[in-house]
Amino acid sequence: MLAVRANQLLSGGSGIHPSFVTALTEALRLHVHPAVNAYGGIGTGDLANA
């Protein structure tokens, strides 16, 4: 999910600083990620609140 979100942000138009995507991919590399329940869904807002 983090990789997909990073890809979405890299496509442009989000208005965020590129260092945010660098930090997001670094978190992915370090296996730091939000917990995802076995049931239910996760949305963009869930990543921001993790």
Full PDB file with SEQRES, HELIX, SHEET, SSBOND, CRYST1, ORIGX, SCALE, CONECT and MASTER records, all heavy atoms in Angstrom:
SEQRES   1 A   50  MET LEU ALA VAL ARG ALA ASN GLN LEU LEU SER GLY GLY          
SEQRES   2 A   50  SER GLY ILE HIS PRO SER PHE VAL THR ALA LEU THR GLU          
SEQRES   3 A   50  ALA LEU ARG LEU HIS VAL HIS PRO ALA VAL ASN ALA TYR          
SEQRES   4 A   50  GLY GLY ILE GLY THR GLY ASP LEU ALA ASN ALA                  
HELIX    1 AA1 LEU A    2  LEU A   10  1                                   9    
HELIX    2 AA2 PRO A   18  ARG A   29  1                                  12    
HELIX    3 AA3 THR A   44  ALA A   48  1                                   5    
CRYST1    1.000    1.000    1.000  90.00  90.00  90.00 P 1           1          
ORIGX1      1.000000  0.000000  0.000000        0.00000                         
ORIGX2      0.000000  1.000000  0.000000        0.00000                         
ORIGX3      0.000000  0.000000  1.000000        0.00000                         
SCALE1      1.000000  0.000000  0.000000        0.00000                         
SCALE2      0.000000  1.000000  0.000000        0.00000                         
SCALE3      0.000000  0.000000  1.000000        0.00000                         
ATOM      1  N   MET A   1       0.822  -1.188   0.000  1.00  0.00           N  
ATOM      2  CA  MET A   1       0.000   0.000   0.000  1.00  0.00           C  
ATOM      3  C   MET A   1       0.865   1.250   0.000  1.00  0.00           C  
ATOM      4  O   MET A   1       0.530   2.215  -0.680  1.00  0.00           O  
ATOM      5  CB  MET A   1      -0.921  -0.008   1.209  1.00  0.00           C  
ATOM      6  CG  MET A   1      -2.014  -1.053   1.122  1.00  0.00           C  
ATOM      7  SD  MET A   1      -3.066  -1.112   2.559  1.00  0.00           S  
ATOM      8  CE  MET A   1      -2.005  -1.981   3.686  1.00  0.00           C  
ATOM      9  N   LEU A   2       1.960   1.218   0.746  1.00  0.00           N  
ATOM     10  CA  LEU A   2       2.841   2.385   0.766  1.00  0.00           C  
ATOM     11  C   LEU A   2       3.508   2.596  -0.590  1.00  0.00           C  
ATOM     12  O   LEU A   2       3.668   3.731  -1.035  1.00  0.00           O  
ATOM     13  CB  LEU A   2       3.907   2.240   1.854  1.00  0.00           C  
ATOM     14  CG  LEU A   2       3.437   2.377   3.294  1.00  0.00           C  
ATOM     15  CD1 LEU A   2       4.585   2.107   4.257  1.00  0.00           C  
ATOM     16  CD2 LEU A   2       2.861   3.752   3.547  1.00  0.00           C  
ATOM     17  N   ALA A   3       3.866   1.517  -1.242  1.00  0.00           N  
ATOM     18  CA  ALA A   3       4.483   1.629  -2.563  1.00  0.00           C  
ATOM     19  C   ALA A   3       3.501   2.205  -3.579  1.00  0.00           C  
ATOM     20  O   ALA A   3       3.866   3.047  -4.400  1.00  0.00           O  
ATOM     21  CB  ALA A   3       4.996   0.271  -3.021  1.00  0.00           C  
ATOM     22  N   VAL A   4       2.258   1.768  -3.506  1.00  0.00           N  
ATOM     23  CA  VAL A   4       1.230   2.297  -4.415  1.00  0.00           C  
ATOM     24  C   VAL A   4       1.024   3.782  -4.150  1.00  0.00           C  
ATOM     25  O   VAL A   4       0.933   4.586  -5.076  1.00  0.00           O  
ATOM     26  CB  VAL A   4      -0.094   1.515  -4.258  1.00  0.00           C  
ATOM     27  CG1 VAL A   4      -1.227   2.195  -4.993  1.00  0.00           C  
ATOM     28  CG2 VAL A   4       0.082   0.096  -4.752  1.00  0.00           C  
ATOM     29  N   ARG A   5       0.957   4.154  -2.872  1.00  0.00           N  
ATOM     30  CA  ARG A   5       0.754   5.566  -2.529  1.00  0.00           C  
ATOM     31  C   ARG A   5       1.928   6.414  -2.996  1.00  0.00           C  
ATOM     32  O   ARG A   5       1.738   7.505  -3.523  1.00  0.00           O  
ATOM     33  CB  ARG A   5       0.550   5.717  -1.014  1.00  0.00           C  
ATOM     34  CG  ARG A   5       0.201   7.120  -0.613  1.00  0.00           C  
ATOM     35  CD  ARG A   5      -1.131   7.537  -1.217  1.00  0.00           C  
ATOM     36  NE  ARG A   5      -1.441   8.893  -0.846  1.00  0.00           N  
ATOM     37  CZ  ARG A   5      -2.040   9.763  -1.635  1.00  0.00           C  
ATOM     38  NH1 ARG A   5      -2.428   9.409  -2.841  1.00  0.00           N  
ATOM     39  NH2 ARG A   5      -2.283  10.972  -1.238  1.00  0.00           N  
ATOM     40  N   ALA A   6       3.144   5.932  -2.830  1.00  0.00           N  
ATOM     41  CA  ALA A   6       4.319   6.667  -3.301  1.00  0.00           C  
ATOM     42  C   ALA A   6       4.246   6.869  -4.803  1.00  0.00           C  
ATOM     43  O   ALA A   6       4.542   7.953  -5.318  1.00  0.00           O  
ATOM     44  CB  ALA A   6       5.599   5.931  -2.909  1.00  0.00           C  
ATOM     45  N   ASN A   7       3.831   5.840  -5.518  1.00  0.00           N  
ATOM     46  CA  ASN A   7       3.697   5.940  -6.964  1.00  0.00           C  
ATOM     47  C   ASN A   7       2.640   6.974  -7.359  1.00  0.00           C  
ATOM     48  O   ASN A   7       2.828   7.749  -8.297  1.00  0.00           O  
ATOM     49  CB  ASN A   7       3.363   4.575  -7.553  1.00  0.00           C  
ATOM     50  CG  ASN A   7       3.462   4.562  -9.049  1.00  0.00           C  
ATOM     51  OD1 ASN A   7       4.390   5.129  -9.615  1.00  0.00           O  
ATOM     52  ND2 ASN A   7       2.511   3.920  -9.706  1.00  0.00           N  
ATOM     53  N   GLN A   8       1.542   7.001  -6.634  1.00  0.00           N  
ATOM     54  CA  GLN A   8       0.497   7.988  -6.903  1.00  0.00           C  
ATOM     55  C   GLN A   8       1.026   9.404  -6.687  1.00  0.00           C  
ATOM     56  O   GLN A   8       0.753  10.312  -7.481  1.00  0.00           O  
ATOM     57  CB  GLN A   8      -0.709   7.760  -5.990  1.00  0.00           C  
ATOM     58  CG  GLN A   8      -1.484   6.508  -6.290  1.00  0.00           C  
ATOM     59  CD  GLN A   8      -2.518   6.213  -5.216  1.00  0.00           C  
ATOM     60  OE1 GLN A   8      -2.411   6.671  -4.074  1.00  0.00           O  
ATOM     61  NE2 GLN A   8      -3.519   5.418  -5.567  1.00  0.00           N  
ATOM     62  N   LEU A   9       1.775   9.593  -5.616  1.00  0.00           N  
ATOM     63  CA  LEU A   9       2.300  10.918  -5.306  1.00  0.00           C  
ATOM     64  C   LEU A   9       3.348  11.367  -6.322  1.00  0.00           C  
ATOM     65  O   LEU A   9       3.460  12.555  -6.627  1.00  0.00           O  
ATOM     66  CB  LEU A   9       2.885  10.935  -3.897  1.00  0.00           C  
ATOM     67  CG  LEU A   9       1.865  10.744  -2.774  1.00  0.00           C  
ATOM     68  CD1 LEU A   9       2.581  10.552  -1.443  1.00  0.00           C  
ATOM     69  CD2 LEU A   9       0.900  11.910  -2.710  1.00  0.00           C  
ATOM     70  N   LEU A  10       4.099  10.419  -6.851  1.00  0.00           N  
ATOM     71  CA  LEU A  10       5.123  10.751  -7.839  1.00  0.00           C  
ATOM     72  C   LEU A  10       4.537  11.142  -9.190  1.00  0.00           C  
ATOM     73  O   LEU A  10       5.226  11.754  -9.998  1.00  0.00           O  
ATOM     74  CB  LEU A  10       6.077   9.570  -8.022  1.00  0.00           C  
ATOM     75  CG  LEU A  10       7.067   9.354  -6.890  1.00  0.00           C  
ATOM     76  CD1 LEU A  10       7.812   8.043  -7.088  1.00  0.00           C  
ATOM     77  CD2 LEU A  10       8.045  10.511  -6.796  1.00  0.00           C  
ATOM     78  N   SER A  11       3.274  10.809  -9.426  1.00  0.00           N  
ATOM     79  CA  SER A  11       2.671  11.137 -10.720  1.00  0.00           C  
ATOM     80  C   SER A  11       2.410  12.634 -10.864  1.00  0.00           C  
ATOM     81  O   SER A  11       2.110  13.109 -11.941  1.00  0.00           O  
ATOM     82  CB  SER A  11       1.382  10.348 -10.926  1.00  0.00           C  
ATOM     83  OG  SER A  11       0.395  10.764 -10.017  1.00  0.00           O  
ATOM     84  N   GLY A  12       2.534  13.369  -9.790  1.00  0.00           N  
ATOM     85  CA  GLY A  12       2.384  14.828  -9.851  1.00  0.00           C  
ATOM     86  C   GLY A  12       0.991  15.293  -9.482  1.00  0.00           C  
ATOM     87  O   GLY A  12       0.042  14.509  -9.409  1.00  0.00           O  
ATOM     88  N   GLY A  13       0.896  16.579  -9.211  1.00  0.00           N  
ATOM     89  CA  GLY A  13      -0.394  17.179  -8.899  1.00  0.00           C  
ATOM     90  C   GLY A  13      -0.758  17.163  -7.432  1.00  0.00           C  
ATOM     91  O   GLY A  13      -1.753  17.760  -7.036  1.00  0.00           O  
ATOM     92  N   SER A  14       0.032  16.481  -6.593  1.00  0.00           N  
ATOM     93  CA  SER A  14      -0.317  16.396  -5.172  1.00  0.00           C  
ATOM     94  C   SER A  14       0.083  17.656  -4.409  1.00  0.00           C  
ATOM     95  O   SER A  14      -0.487  17.953  -3.372  1.00  0.00           O  
ATOM     96  CB  SER A  14       0.339  15.172  -4.539  1.00  0.00           C  
ATOM     97  OG  SER A  14       1.748  15.343  -4.503  1.00  0.00           O  
ATOM     98  N   GLY A  15       1.082  18.369  -4.891  1.00  0.00           N  
ATOM     99  CA  GLY A  15       1.526  19.589  -4.231  1.00  0.00           C  
ATOM    100  C   GLY A  15       2.441  19.360  -3.040  1.00  0.00           C  
ATOM    101  O   GLY A  15       2.747  20.290  -2.306  1.00  0.00           O  
ATOM    102  N   ILE A  16       2.872  18.122  -2.831  1.00  0.00           N  
ATOM    103  CA  ILE A  16       3.761  17.853  -1.704  1.00  0.00           C  
ATOM    104  C   ILE A  16       5.213  18.012  -2.124  1.00  0.00           C  
ATOM    105  O   ILE A  16       5.549  17.977  -3.310  1.00  0.00           O  
ATOM    106  CB  ILE A  16       3.539  16.441  -1.124  1.00  0.00           C  
ATOM    107  CG1 ILE A  16       3.888  15.388  -2.166  1.00  0.00           C  
ATOM    108  CG2 ILE A  16       2.142  16.266  -0.597  1.00  0.00           C  
ATOM    109  CD1 ILE A  16       4.081  14.012  -1.592  1.00  0.00           C  
ATOM    110  N   HIS A  17       6.073  18.179  -1.145  1.00  0.00           N  
ATOM    111  CA  HIS A  17       7.504  18.288  -1.412  1.00  0.00           C  
ATOM    112  C   HIS A  17       8.055  16.899  -1.743  1.00  0.00           C  
ATOM    113  O   HIS A  17       7.659  15.910  -1.121  1.00  0.00           O  
ATOM    114  CB  HIS A  17       8.217  18.856  -0.177  1.00  0.00           C  
ATOM    115  CG  HIS A  17       9.586  19.333  -0.470  1.00  0.00           C  
ATOM    116  ND1 HIS A  17      10.676  18.503  -0.434  1.00  0.00           N  
ATOM    117  CD2 HIS A  17      10.038  20.558  -0.826  1.00  0.00           C  
ATOM    118  CE1 HIS A  17      11.753  19.189  -0.745  1.00  0.00           C  
ATOM    119  NE2 HIS A  17      11.392  20.449  -0.989  1.00  0.00           N  
ATOM    120  N   PRO A  18       8.951  16.790  -2.713  1.00  0.00           N  
ATOM    121  CA  PRO A  18       9.502  15.479  -3.103  1.00  0.00           C  
ATOM    122  C   PRO A  18      10.165  14.724  -1.950  1.00  0.00           C  
ATOM    123  O   PRO A  18      10.211  13.499  -1.960  1.00  0.00           O  
ATOM    124  CB  PRO A  18      10.520  15.818  -4.189  1.00  0.00           C  
ATOM    125  CG  PRO A  18      10.049  17.108  -4.757  1.00  0.00           C  
ATOM    126  CD  PRO A  18       9.426  17.860  -3.609  1.00  0.00           C  
ATOM    127  N   SER A  19      10.641  15.427  -0.935  1.00  0.00           N  
ATOM    128  CA  SER A  19      11.274  14.741   0.193  1.00  0.00           C  
ATOM    129  C   SER A  19      10.278  13.874   0.951  1.00  0.00           C  
ATOM    130  O   SER A  19      10.666  12.916   1.621  1.00  0.00           O  
ATOM    131  CB  SER A  19      11.927  15.750   1.144  1.00  0.00           C  
ATOM    132  OG  SER A  19      10.953  16.600   1.710  1.00  0.00           O  
ATOM    133  N   PHE A  20       8.991  14.180   0.847  1.00  0.00           N  
ATOM    134  CA  PHE A  20       7.973  13.343   1.487  1.00  0.00           C  
ATOM    135  C   PHE A  20       7.965  11.952   0.866  1.00  0.00           C  
ATOM    136  O   PHE A  20       7.884  10.949   1.577  1.00  0.00           O  
ATOM    137  CB  PHE A  20       6.589  13.982   1.381  1.00  0.00           C  
ATOM    138  CG  PHE A  20       5.507  13.136   1.993  1.00  0.00           C  
ATOM    139  CD1 PHE A  20       5.310  13.132   3.355  1.00  0.00           C  
ATOM    140  CD2 PHE A  20       4.717  12.317   1.203  1.00  0.00           C  
ATOM    141  CE1 PHE A  20       4.327  12.336   3.929  1.00  0.00           C  
ATOM    142  CE2 PHE A  20       3.735  11.519   1.761  1.00  0.00           C  
ATOM    143  CZ  PHE A  20       3.550  11.532   3.134  1.00  0.00           C  
ATOM    144  N   VAL A  21       8.056  11.884  -0.444  1.00  0.00           N  
ATOM    145  CA  VAL A  21       8.070  10.586  -1.123  1.00  0.00           C  
ATOM    146  C   VAL A  21       9.349   9.832  -0.764  1.00  0.00           C  
ATOM    147  O   VAL A  21       9.313   8.619  -0.551  1.00  0.00           O  
ATOM    148  CB  VAL A  21       7.930  10.751  -2.649  1.00  0.00           C  
ATOM    149  CG1 VAL A  21       8.023   9.404  -3.351  1.00  0.00           C  
ATOM    150  CG2 VAL A  21       6.617  11.427  -2.987  1.00  0.00           C  
ATOM    151  N   THR A  22      10.455  10.547  -0.630  1.00  0.00           N  
ATOM    152  CA  THR A  22      11.703   9.917  -0.209  1.00  0.00           C  
ATOM    153  C   THR A  22      11.539   9.308   1.180  1.00  0.00           C  
ATOM    154  O   THR A  22      11.951   8.172   1.427  1.00  0.00           O  
ATOM    155  CB  THR A  22      12.848  10.944  -0.208  1.00  0.00           C  
ATOM    156  OG1 THR A  22      12.973  11.504  -1.510  1.00  0.00           O  
ATOM    157  CG2 THR A  22      14.164  10.309   0.205  1.00  0.00           C  
ATOM    158  N   ALA A  23      10.927  10.044   2.093  1.00  0.00           N  
ATOM    159  CA  ALA A  23      10.702   9.539   3.449  1.00  0.00           C  
ATOM    160  C   ALA A  23       9.748   8.345   3.440  1.00  0.00           C  
ATOM    161  O   ALA A  23       9.945   7.383   4.190  1.00  0.00           O  
ATOM    162  CB  ALA A  23      10.159  10.652   4.336  1.00  0.00           C  
ATOM    163  N   LEU A  24       8.733   8.403   2.606  1.00  0.00           N  
ATOM    164  CA  LEU A  24       7.771   7.308   2.509  1.00  0.00           C  
ATOM    165  C   LEU A  24       8.444   6.030   2.005  1.00  0.00           C  
ATOM    166  O   LEU A  24       8.228   4.949   2.552  1.00  0.00           O  
ATOM    167  CB  LEU A  24       6.624   7.704   1.586  1.00  0.00           C  
ATOM    168  CG  LEU A  24       5.408   6.807   1.550  1.00  0.00           C  
ATOM    169  CD1 LEU A  24       4.743   6.738   2.913  1.00  0.00           C  
ATOM    170  CD2 LEU A  24       4.416   7.329   0.520  1.00  0.00           C  
ATOM    171  N   THR A  25       9.276   6.152   0.998  1.00  0.00           N  
ATOM    172  CA  THR A  25       9.963   4.970   0.470  1.00  0.00           C  
ATOM    173  C   THR A  25      11.017   4.463   1.452  1.00  0.00           C  
ATOM    174  O   THR A  25      11.269   3.260   1.523  1.00  0.00           O  
ATOM    175  CB  THR A  25      10.594   5.249  -0.905  1.00  0.00           C  
ATOM    176  OG1 THR A  25      11.453   6.385  -0.821  1.00  0.00           O  
ATOM    177  CG2 THR A  25       9.532   5.490  -1.942  1.00  0.00           C  
ATOM    178  N   GLU A  26      11.619   5.361   2.225  1.00  0.00           N  
ATOM    179  CA  GLU A  26      12.570   4.935   3.245  1.00  0.00           C  
ATOM    180  C   GLU A  26      11.857   4.146   4.349  1.00  0.00           C  
ATOM    181  O   GLU A  26      12.363   3.140   4.838  1.00  0.00           O  
ATOM    182  CB  GLU A  26      13.296   6.149   3.843  1.00  0.00           C  
ATOM    183  CG  GLU A  26      14.357   5.814   4.861  1.00  0.00           C  
ATOM    184  CD  GLU A  26      15.554   5.049   4.301  1.00  0.00           C  
ATOM    185  OE1 GLU A  26      15.691   4.900   3.076  1.00  0.00           O  
ATOM    186  OE2 GLU A  26      16.361   4.585   5.121  1.00  0.00           O  
ATOM    187  N   ALA A  27      10.667   4.585   4.735  1.00  0.00           N  
ATOM    188  CA  ALA A  27       9.871   3.851   5.716  1.00  0.00           C  
ATOM    189  C   ALA A  27       9.534   2.458   5.184  1.00  0.00           C  
ATOM    190  O   ALA A  27       9.575   1.478   5.922  1.00  0.00           O  
ATOM    191  CB  ALA A  27       8.600   4.620   6.047  1.00  0.00           C  
ATOM    192  N   LEU A  28       9.223   2.385   3.912  1.00  0.00           N  
ATOM    193  CA  LEU A  28       8.927   1.092   3.289  1.00  0.00           C  
ATOM    194  C   LEU A  28      10.154   0.179   3.331  1.00  0.00           C  
ATOM    195  O   LEU A  28      10.052  -0.997   3.667  1.00  0.00           O  
ATOM    196  CB  LEU A  28       8.464   1.312   1.847  1.00  0.00           C  
ATOM    197  CG  LEU A  28       8.025   0.097   1.060  1.00  0.00           C  
ATOM    198  CD1 LEU A  28       6.834  -0.563   1.704  1.00  0.00           C  
ATOM    199  CD2 LEU A  28       7.691   0.500  -0.369  1.00  0.00           C  
ATOM    200  N   ARG A  29      11.302   0.753   3.047  1.00  0.00           N  
ATOM    201  CA  ARG A  29      12.545  -0.021   3.064  1.00  0.00           C  
ATOM    202  C   ARG A  29      12.864  -0.543   4.471  1.00  0.00           C  
ATOM    203  O   ARG A  29      13.352  -1.655   4.639  1.00  0.00           O  
ATOM    204  CB  ARG A  29      13.714   0.836   2.568  1.00  0.00           C  
ATOM    205  CG  ARG A  29      15.013   0.080   2.405  1.00  0.00           C  
ATOM    206  CD  ARG A  29      16.154   0.985   1.988  1.00  0.00           C  
ATOM    207  NE  ARG A  29      16.586   1.870   3.047  1.00  0.00           N  
ATOM    208  CZ  ARG A  29      17.356   1.502   4.091  1.00  0.00           C  
ATOM    209  NH1 ARG A  29      17.750   0.255   4.202  1.00  0.00           N  
ATOM    210  NH2 ARG A  29      17.715   2.362   5.003  1.00  0.00           N  
ATOM    211  N   LEU A  30      12.539   0.252   5.495  1.00  0.00           N  
ATOM    212  CA  LEU A  30      12.825  -0.122   6.883  1.00  0.00           C  
ATOM    213  C   LEU A  30      11.709  -0.958   7.518  1.00  0.00           C  
ATOM    214  O   LEU A  30      11.774  -1.269   8.703  1.00  0.00           O  
ATOM    215  CB  LEU A  30      13.058   1.145   7.714  1.00  0.00           C  
ATOM    216  CG  LEU A  30      14.290   1.961   7.347  1.00  0.00           C  
ATOM    217  CD1 LEU A  30      14.298   3.283   8.105  1.00  0.00           C  
ATOM    218  CD2 LEU A  30      15.564   1.166   7.610  1.00  0.00           C  
ATOM    219  N   HIS A  31      10.695  -1.291   6.723  1.00  0.00           N  
ATOM    220  CA  HIS A  31       9.550  -2.080   7.198  1.00  0.00           C  
ATOM    221  C   HIS A  31       8.776  -1.374   8.311  1.00  0.00           C  
ATOM    222  O   HIS A  31       8.285  -2.017   9.238  1.00  0.00           O  
ATOM    223  CB  HIS A  31       9.988  -3.479   7.652  1.00  0.00           C  
ATOM    224  CG  HIS A  31      10.709  -4.248   6.591  1.00  0.00           C  
ATOM    225  ND1 HIS A  31      10.049  -4.834   5.534  1.00  0.00           N  
ATOM    226  CD2 HIS A  31      12.025  -4.500   6.405  1.00  0.00           C  
ATOM    227  CE1 HIS A  31      10.933  -5.427   4.748  1.00  0.00           C  
ATOM    228  NE2 HIS A  31      12.139  -5.225   5.254  1.00  0.00           N  
ATOM    229  N   VAL A  32       8.706  -0.067   8.225  1.00  0.00           N  
ATOM    230  CA  VAL A  32       7.903   0.735   9.156  1.00  0.00           C  
ATOM    231  C   VAL A  32       6.612   1.067   8.425  1.00  0.00           C  
ATOM    232  O   VAL A  32       6.615   1.799   7.434  1.00  0.00           O  
ATOM    233  CB  VAL A  32       8.634   2.035   9.548  1.00  0.00           C  
ATOM    234  CG1 VAL A  32       7.773   2.874  10.465  1.00  0.00           C  
ATOM    235  CG2 VAL A  32       9.973   1.716  10.184  1.00  0.00           C  
ATOM    236  N   HIS A  33       5.510   0.496   8.890  1.00  0.00           N  
ATOM    237  CA  HIS A  33       4.254   0.693   8.189  1.00  0.00           C  
ATOM    238  C   HIS A  33       3.097   0.589   9.161  1.00  0.00           C  
ATOM    239  O   HIS A  33       3.232   0.018  10.245  1.00  0.00           O  
ATOM    240  CB  HIS A  33       4.098  -0.331   7.065  1.00  0.00           C  
ATOM    241  CG  HIS A  33       4.379  -1.741   7.498  1.00  0.00           C  
ATOM    242  ND1 HIS A  33       3.487  -2.493   8.219  1.00  0.00           N  
ATOM    243  CD2 HIS A  33       5.482  -2.510   7.331  1.00  0.00           C  
ATOM    244  CE1 HIS A  33       4.013  -3.671   8.474  1.00  0.00           C  
ATOM    245  NE2 HIS A  33       5.229  -3.710   7.946  1.00  0.00           N  
ATOM    246  N   PRO A  34       1.952   1.145   8.792  1.00  0.00           N  
ATOM    247  CA  PRO A  34       0.785   1.064   9.671  1.00  0.00           C  
ATOM    248  C   PRO A  34       0.242  -0.363   9.722  1.00  0.00           C  
ATOM    249  O   PRO A  34       0.386  -1.141   8.776  1.00  0.00           O  
ATOM    250  CB  PRO A  34      -0.232   2.003   9.012  1.00  0.00           C  
ATOM    251  CG  PRO A  34       0.185   2.081   7.585  1.00  0.00           C  
ATOM    252  CD  PRO A  34       1.676   1.907   7.572  1.00  0.00           C  
ATOM    253  N   ALA A  35      -0.371  -0.687  10.846  1.00  0.00           N  
ATOM    254  CA  ALA A  35      -1.005  -1.993  10.985  1.00  0.00           C  
ATOM    255  C   ALA A  35      -2.251  -2.036  10.106  1.00  0.00           C  
ATOM    256  O   ALA A  35      -2.979  -1.052   9.994  1.00  0.00           O  
ATOM    257  CB  ALA A  35      -1.395  -2.235  12.437  1.00  0.00           C  
ATOM    258  N   VAL A  36      -2.462  -3.163   9.463  1.00  0.00           N  
ATOM    259  CA  VAL A  36      -3.632  -3.351   8.615  1.00  0.00           C  
ATOM    260  C   VAL A  36      -4.408  -4.544   9.155  1.00  0.00           C  
ATOM    261  O   VAL A  36      -3.849  -5.632   9.325  1.00  0.00           O  
ATOM    262  CB  VAL A  36      -3.230  -3.602   7.141  1.00  0.00           C  
ATOM    263  CG1 VAL A  36      -4.457  -3.831   6.285  1.00  0.00           C  
ATOM    264  CG2 VAL A  36      -2.406  -2.443   6.616  1.00  0.00           C  
ATOM    265  N   ASN A  37      -5.661  -4.324   9.463  1.00  0.00           N  
ATOM    266  CA  ASN A  37      -6.511  -5.397   9.983  1.00  0.00           C  
ATOM    267  C   ASN A  37      -6.782  -6.441   8.907  1.00  0.00           C  
ATOM    268  O   ASN A  37      -6.744  -6.149   7.720  1.00  0.00           O  
ATOM    269  CB  ASN A  37      -7.838  -4.837  10.483  1.00  0.00           C  
ATOM    270  CG  ASN A  37      -7.659  -3.919  11.666  1.00  0.00           C  
ATOM    271  OD1 ASN A  37      -6.786  -4.133  12.490  1.00  0.00           O  
ATOM    272  ND2 ASN A  37      -8.473  -2.894  11.752  1.00  0.00           N  
ATOM    273  N   ALA A  38      -7.080  -7.644   9.344  1.00  0.00           N  
ATOM    274  CA  ALA A  38      -7.385  -8.723   8.411  1.00  0.00           C  
ATOM    275  C   ALA A  38      -8.692  -8.466   7.675  1.00  0.00           C  
ATOM    276  O   ALA A  38      -8.872  -8.903   6.547  1.00  0.00           O  
ATOM    277  CB  ALA A  38      -7.467 -10.054   9.154  1.00  0.00           C  
ATOM    278  N   TYR A  39      -9.603  -7.744   8.319  1.00  0.00           N  
ATOM    279  CA  TYR A  39     -10.898  -7.444   7.704  1.00  0.00           C  
ATOM    280  C   TYR A  39     -11.067  -5.936   7.615  1.00  0.00           C  
ATOM    281  O   TYR A  39     -10.597  -5.207   8.472  1.00  0.00           O  
ATOM    282  CB  TYR A  39     -12.040  -8.044   8.528  1.00  0.00           C  
ATOM    283  CG  TYR A  39     -11.921  -9.540   8.652  1.00  0.00           C  
ATOM    284  CD1 TYR A  39     -11.429 -10.118   9.809  1.00  0.00           C  
ATOM    285  CD2 TYR A  39     -12.281 -10.367   7.593  1.00  0.00           C  
ATOM    286  CE1 TYR A  39     -11.300 -11.494   9.920  1.00  0.00           C  
ATOM    287  CE2 TYR A  39     -12.141 -11.741   7.699  1.00  0.00           C  
ATOM    288  CZ  TYR A  39     -11.658 -12.299   8.859  1.00  0.00           C  
ATOM    289  OH  TYR A  39     -11.525 -13.652   8.953  1.00  0.00           O  
ATOM    290  N   GLY A  40     -11.728  -5.494   6.590  1.00  0.00           N  
ATOM    291  CA  GLY A  40     -11.945  -4.065   6.412  1.00  0.00           C  
ATOM    292  C   GLY A  40     -11.071  -3.521   5.305  1.00  0.00           C  
ATOM    293  O   GLY A  40     -10.405  -4.257   4.585  1.00  0.00           O  
ATOM    294  N   GLY A  41     -11.070  -2.245   5.197  1.00  0.00           N  
ATOM    295  CA  GLY A  41     -10.310  -1.604   4.138  1.00  0.00           C  
ATOM    296  C   GLY A  41      -9.375  -0.557   4.711  1.00  0.00           C  
ATOM    297  O   GLY A  41      -9.386  -0.252   5.896  1.00  0.00           O  
ATOM    298  N   ILE A  42      -8.562  -0.016   3.845  1.00  0.00           N  
ATOM    299  CA  ILE A  42      -7.670   1.076   4.226  1.00  0.00           C  
ATOM    300  C   ILE A  42      -7.744   2.124   3.138  1.00  0.00           C  
ATOM    301  O   ILE A  42      -7.810   1.806   1.950  1.00  0.00           O  
ATOM    302  CB  ILE A  42      -6.220   0.581   4.424  1.00  0.00           C  
ATOM    303  CG1 ILE A  42      -5.334   1.710   4.930  1.00  0.00           C  
ATOM    304  CG2 ILE A  42      -5.663  -0.024   3.162  1.00  0.00           C  
ATOM    305  CD1 ILE A  42      -3.990   1.253   5.432  1.00  0.00           C  
ATOM    306  N   GLY A  43      -7.808   3.343   3.566  1.00  0.00           N  
ATOM    307  CA  GLY A  43      -7.888   4.454   2.612  1.00  0.00           C  
ATOM    308  C   GLY A  43      -6.705   5.390   2.781  1.00  0.00           C  
ATOM    309  O   GLY A  43      -5.860   5.199   3.646  1.00  0.00           O  
ATOM    310  N   THR A  44      -6.666   6.407   1.962  1.00  0.00           N  
ATOM    311  CA  THR A  44      -5.584   7.373   2.002  1.00  0.00           C  
ATOM    312  C   THR A  44      -5.494   8.025   3.373  1.00  0.00           C  
ATOM    313  O   THR A  44      -4.415   8.247   3.899  1.00  0.00           O  
ATOM    314  CB  THR A  44      -5.798   8.443   0.917  1.00  0.00           C  
ATOM    315  OG1 THR A  44      -5.912   7.779  -0.335  1.00  0.00           O  
ATOM    316  CG2 THR A  44      -4.635   9.399   0.862  1.00  0.00           C  
ATOM    317  N   GLY A  45      -6.621   8.319   3.981  1.00  0.00           N  
ATOM    318  CA  GLY A  45      -6.636   8.951   5.300  1.00  0.00           C  
ATOM    319  C   GLY A  45      -6.032   8.068   6.381  1.00  0.00           C  
ATOM    320  O   GLY A  45      -5.468   8.563   7.356  1.00  0.00           O  
ATOM    321  N   ASP A  46      -6.134   6.766   6.220  1.00  0.00           N  
ATOM    322  CA  ASP A  46      -5.557   5.852   7.203  1.00  0.00           C  
ATOM    323  C   ASP A  46      -4.040   5.929   7.222  1.00  0.00           C  
ATOM    324  O   ASP A  46      -3.416   5.785   8.267  1.00  0.00           O  
ATOM    325  CB  ASP A  46      -5.991   4.409   6.913  1.00  0.00           C  
ATOM    326  CG  ASP A  46      -7.483   4.225   7.033  1.00  0.00           C  
ATOM    327  OD1 ASP A  46      -8.080   4.818   7.944  1.00  0.00           O  
ATOM    328  OD2 ASP A  46      -8.053   3.490   6.210  1.00  0.00           O  
ATOM    329  N   LEU A  47      -3.420   6.164   6.080  1.00  0.00           N  
ATOM    330  CA  LEU A  47      -1.967   6.282   6.030  1.00  0.00           C  
ATOM    331  C   LEU A  47      -1.495   7.564   6.706  1.00  0.00           C  
ATOM    332  O   LEU A  47      -0.469   7.585   7.348  1.00  0.00           O  
ATOM    333  CB  LEU A  47      -1.474   6.246   4.574  1.00  0.00           C  
ATOM    334  CG  LEU A  47      -1.685   4.927   3.850  1.00  0.00           C  
ATOM    335  CD1 LEU A  47      -1.248   5.055   2.394  1.00  0.00           C  
ATOM    336  CD2 LEU A  47      -0.906   3.814   4.514  1.00  0.00           C  
ATOM    337  N   ALA A  48      -2.272   8.628   6.596  1.00  0.00           N  
ATOM    338  CA  ALA A  48      -1.903   9.898   7.210  1.00  0.00           C  
ATOM    339  C   ALA A  48      -2.014   9.833   8.718  1.00  0.00           C  
ATOM    340  O   ALA A  48      -1.305  10.540   9.434  1.00  0.00           O  
ATOM    341  CB  ALA A  48      -2.785  11.013   6.674  1.00  0.00           C  
ATOM    342  N   ASN A  49      -2.891   8.989   9.247  1.00  0.00           N  
ATOM    343  CA  ASN A  49      -3.116   8.909  10.686  1.00  0.00           C  
ATOM    344  C   ASN A  49      -2.266   7.844  11.358  1.00  0.00           C  
ATOM    345  O   ASN A  49      -2.395   7.634  12.552  1.00  0.00           O  
ATOM    346  CB  ASN A  49      -4.586   8.638  10.974  1.00  0.00           C  
ATOM    347  CG  ASN A  49      -5.458   9.785  10.514  1.00  0.00           C  
ATOM    348  OD1 ASN A  49      -5.065  10.926  10.625  1.00  0.00           O  
ATOM    349  ND2 ASN A  49      -6.621   9.470   9.993  1.00  0.00           N  
ATOM    350  N   ALA A  50      -1.451   7.151  10.607  1.00  0.00           N  
ATOM    351  CA  ALA A  50      -0.670   6.054  11.187  1.00  0.00           C  
ATOM    352  C   ALA A  50       0.506   6.573  11.977  1.00  0.00           C  
ATOM    353  O   ALA A  50       1.009   7.609  11.825  1.00  0.00           O  
ATOM    354  CB  ALA A  50      -0.169   5.139  10.081  1.00  0.00           C  
TER     355      ALA A  50                                                      
MASTER        0    0    0    3    0    0    0    6  354    1    0    4          
END                                                                             
